[in-house]
Amino acid sequence: MKTSRMKLPDSANVLILLPEALWHWAKQIVTHPFAEAVLDASMKDWVHFNPIMGSEWCPSKGPWYYSESWHETLFDLFYRGGGDIILGDWVQNNPPPSTDENTTEYANWEQLLCDEQGRLTDFCNPQPSEPNWYRCYGACHYLRGWNAVIGELLFPQLKWYIVAGEEHSTSIGIKGTGKRKQGYVFDILWGHETTVEGLYAALGSYEIIESDMQELASLKHHC
C-alpha cells in the first residue's frame, strides 16, 4: 500500500461538509455508476471481514443494515419491539418532571419523548433516498474511498485524498498550498456534532493512501 505523509491543513482552514446540507445534490450522485461500483466493492470487503449480519453484501438492504453498533443496541431494540422503538434508556436518563400529565412541563417532556422516538425510528429504518441509508457505522476504513468519490463528484475543482487514521479514516478535498491550503472534508459517518478538532484527534497519526486513489482512478476509467 503506497502512502505519504502530506500535512493536512491547519484545523482553522478546514470545513466539514455535512452530508445533510449537501444531500439535495449528493442523492443524485450516489447513484452514479462510479459511486455505486466503489460502494459495492467497499461493502463486499466490509461484510467479508466483518460478517455481522451474514457473509454476503446485499445492496437492497443498504449499508446501514451492516453497521457494527446496531445489533446490540438500537437495531435489536427496534425489531424486538415489533417495530416500536423501546425508549426505556432515554426515559431513565430523562425522567418526566412531574407525575401530573396536565402540566406544561409534562407536555414539553412528552414532546421531547415523541421527538426522540421519531429520531430513532428514522435512524433505524432509513430509506435509500436518505443519508442514513449509507451510514454503515464501524466501516469508516472501508468507506473512505467512497467518501472521496462522492466528494470528487460534488466538488471536482478540489484535489481529493483518502486519509487513513488510527481510529478513523475519511476523505478531504484540498485547494491552495502552504498557509493558504484549505481542506474540505466529506464523510458520510460524521454529522452536525462533528468538529475539525474531534476529527483530527480521531485521525491521530494519519497517512494519505495514494494507492487507494490510484485504484479509484482506474475503476473510474472503466465506469
N, C-alpha and C positions, 0 to 999 in steps of 0.2 A: 504494500500500500504506500503510494507516494504522498508524502506530507510536506508541509512547510510551516514555518513559524512566523508568518506575516503578522505584524502587530495590528490589532483591531483598533478602530478609532477610539479616542477617549470617550468615556460614557456620556459626557456632556454633548457630544456630537453624534449621538446615536438615537434614532427614533424607532420605537417598536410599532410596526404596522398591525393594528388589531384586525384579525380576520372578520369580526362582525362589521367593522366600519367599512371594509372593502368587499363585503360579500355580494353586493349588487353586481360587481364586476367579476369577482372570483368564482361565483357559482356557475358562470358561463365558461370559465377557463378550466375548471376541474374536469370537464368532460372533453377537453382537447385530447386527441389520441396520444400525444406525447405524455401528458399528465396522467392519463389512465394507464399507460404502459408502465410508467415508473411506479405508480401506486400499486399496481398488480404485482410487480416484481418485489417491491418492498414488503408488502403484506405477506407474500408467499414465504419470504425469508423469516419474517417475524413469527408466523404461525408454525413454521417448521422447527424453529429453535425454541419456541415458547408455546407448546400445544395446550393452551388454556381451555379453549372451547372446541377441541377436536384438532386433528392433524392436517386439515385441509382448509385453505382460504376460500371462502365463498363470497364473491363480490356483492351478491344481492343482500347479504346480511350487513354489509358496511364495516369499515374499520373499527367503529366504536364497539361493536359486538365482541371484539377480540382484546379489549382493554384489560390490562393486568389487574387493576384495582377493583373492578366491578364485582367480581364473583364472590367476594367475601363481605361486601358492603351493600351499596345501593342496588346493584343488579339482582342479587339474591333476594333482598327485601322486596323489591318491586314484584318479582314473579312469584315469590312465596305468598304474597298478599293477593294473588289472583288479579293483578292489575292495579291494585290500590297501593299507593305509597304508604309505608308504615313510618310514622313520624315520631315514634317513641323517644328516640335520642334527642330530637330537636325540642320536643315538649319538655323533656327532663332538663335540658340546658336553658330553656326559655319558658319557665312556668308562667301560667296566667297570673296577672297582677291582682286578680280578685276572683272570688267564687261567685260574685254577683254578675250574671250574664247581661244585666241591663245597664251596666256602667259603660261610660265612654272608653275607659281604659281596657275593659274586656273586649269591646268591639274592635279597638285598634289592634289588640293582641290576636284576635281571631282573624283579622285581615292579614296580619303577618304570617299566620299559620297557613292560610289559603295561598298566599304568595309563595311560600316555601314548598307547598305541595305542588303547585304549578311548575315551579322551577325544577323540582326533582323529576316530575313527570316528563317534562321536555328533555331533561338530561338523560333519562333512562330509556326514552323511546324516540330518538331523533329521526328525522326524515332525510332522504337523500338531498333535498334542496337546502339543508341547514348545515352550518359549520360543524355542529356537534356530531354529525354523521361521520366526519372524517377524523374525529379525535380518538385515536387509539392510545389511551394513556399507558405509559410504560414503554412505548415503542419509539421514543424520540431518536434513538441512534439509528433506527431503521427508516424513519420518515424524513430524515434530514435532507435527503436528495429530492424527495417530493416537494418539501418546503421550498427548496432552491428553484425547482422547476416552476412552481406557482409564482414565486417572486419574480423570476425572469420573464414569464409570460405577462405578468402585470406591469412590470417596470423594466422593459428591455434596455433602457438607457443606462441602467446600473450594471456594474460588474459583480456577478453573484458568486459567492463562495459557500462551501459547506464547512461548518465549524464543528469539530468533534471535541467535546469537553469531558471532564471527569464524571459529572453527574447528569449532564445534559448535552445534547447535540442540536444544532439549529442551522439556519441559513442567514446570510447577511449580504445585502447589496451595497456596494461601495461606489462612491464618486469622489473625485478630488484626490489630492496627495498631501503628504506632510501634515502640517497643522490644520489644513483645510479639508482633510479627509473626513467624510461623513458616511455614516452607516445607517442602513435601513433593514431592520430585522423582520422577516416574515416567518412566523412559527404558529402552526395550527393549534398547538397544545397550550399556548400561553394566551391569557386573556387580559381583562381590564386591570386585574390586580398586579400585573407584571410590571416590574421596574427594571431599568437597564442595569442598575447595581445588583439586583437579585439575579438577573440573567448572567452577568459576568461572574458572580460568585458561584453559580451552578456550573459554569464552564470550567472554572478553575484554570488549571494548566492545559490550555487548549491547543489543538493543531488544526491547520487548514488541510482538508483532504483533497488534494489535487487529483488523485486517481479517480475518485468518485465523479468529479466534474468531467473528467475525460470520458468516462463510461457513459455519462448522461449525454454528452455531446455526440457520441457515436450512436446512441439509441435514438436521439432526436433526428439524426440523419435518415434513419430507417422508418420514421413515422410520417 
